[in-house]
Amino acid sequence: MDNLVIVDLGSNSVRMTINEIRPDRTFREVARYKEDSRLSEGMGEKKELQQPAIRRTLAALHKFKTYYETLPNLTVKAITTAAVRQASNQEAFLERVEREIGLKLAILSGDDEAYYDYLGVKNRLRVEDALMLDVGGASLEMVNISDGKESNLISIPFGAVNLSEQFNLADKVNAADFFSATIFLRKRLRDIWWLREAQTKPLILLGGANRSLARMSRRQQQILHVEQIHGYQLTTPEVFRLFSMLLRKDLSQRRQVSGLEPDRADIIIGGIMPLVLLLQMLDSDRVIFSESGVREGIIHAYLNHEYDD
């Protein structure tokens, strides 16, 4: 039995899965880990990774290494996305990770990230027509799925962390900041010509901020197994109700919301805003949550000899 480890160094968290690869080239996930590192925090206009964020990220990678370094027949694939993709001190960071951890990080382009998200979703949900939305810490990816195939995709360099920082959405949100963020997002989204082809389609949601909606909903309905959100659906009015509830609260109150991770409370408004605007623009009636995304997409590509470091 071979072991395939996927390390996903995102803009808000570091995630890792350990997967057993069977002789018939199928796989089984045996462990999943996550550490909040907020790598994109404070990058600002210079797009420079900050030392506190780098130290948090390295600590998470050190911890993860202890989980996989003794596994037999081991292959490790390590990827990183928007924060490092945008960083002005990218080269120094990559060298430090390789020197201290022994990981050679592959930087996914925005299009690659969107495509692997699509592969992960396609192989688990098998939705024929939908718009896939993945909101990360420093970017969001969208894929228009028509007749079960990817027809258009895009990556845009704003996400839960940088939107929250830019428009002061971390604590109590005032009307002027909310209006400014709305205008900014609407303009960027309306510039994507092919979104009109996604009119009325359901949205498939990935990313920590989006998935928090599912957990909050399941908590409020007292559904068992709150974390089992794959395939879970919410109506558009229910998404709006949850967003409105969060918007009325300040940071300390949001940290008390059941189903919302306290460490995500300061970026949840910025993280959900793109979804809320897209639901309005596209007149979509529901959302579908996916636990599969870029990591699962890379596994499928690797097993089919389509993944190139």
Secondary structure, DSSP 4 states (H G I P E B T S, - for coil): -EEEEEEEE-SSEEEEEEEEEPTTS-EEEEEEEEEE--TTTT-TTTT---HHHHHHHHHHHHHHHHHHTT-SSEEEEEEE-HHHHH-TTHHHHHHHHHHHH----EE--HHHHHHHHHHHHHTTT--SSEEEEEE-SS-EEEEEEETTEEEEEEEES--HHHHHHHTT-SSSPPHHHHHHHHHHHHHHHHT-GGGGGGTT--EEEESHHHHHHHHHHHHHTT-S-TT--TT-EEEHHHHHHHHHHHHTS-HHHHTTSTTS-GGGTTTHHHHHHHHHHHHHHHT--EEEE-S--HHHHHHHHHHTT----
